[in-house]
Amino acid sequence: MPLSMANPGQEVILNAINWGPKLKKKLQDMGLTPGVKLNVISNNTNGAFIVNVRGSRLVLGSVVTQQIMVEMA
């Protein structure tokens, strides 16, 4: 399922990033690599999506979260 469908408080595992190589590399540099656990902090329907990954908080846009595939942890 896309990360955009995860609810606050859920923990998910990243499976894949379905985007071009530039954005994929940027997200991987930010710690979003396959198999990493993400804790969803906020899922604002207006676009701001906050996750905790490896002890850091990341804010992602809604378009990006639709391209990040995850599964429930």
URHUHU-V47756 format. One line per field, one symbol per residue. ss: DSSP state (~ for helix, > for strand, _ for the rest). phi: phi as a letter, one per 40 degrees, with the letter a starting at -180 (. if undefined). A space follows every 50 residues. Layout:
ss: ???
phi: ???
This chain:
ss: _>~~~_____>>>>>>>___~~~~~~~~~_______>>>>>>>_____>> >>>__>>>>>_~~~~__>>>>>_
phi: .cdccccdgcbbbccabcaccccdcccccchcbdgccbbccabccchcbb bbbfgbcbbbccccccbbcbbcc
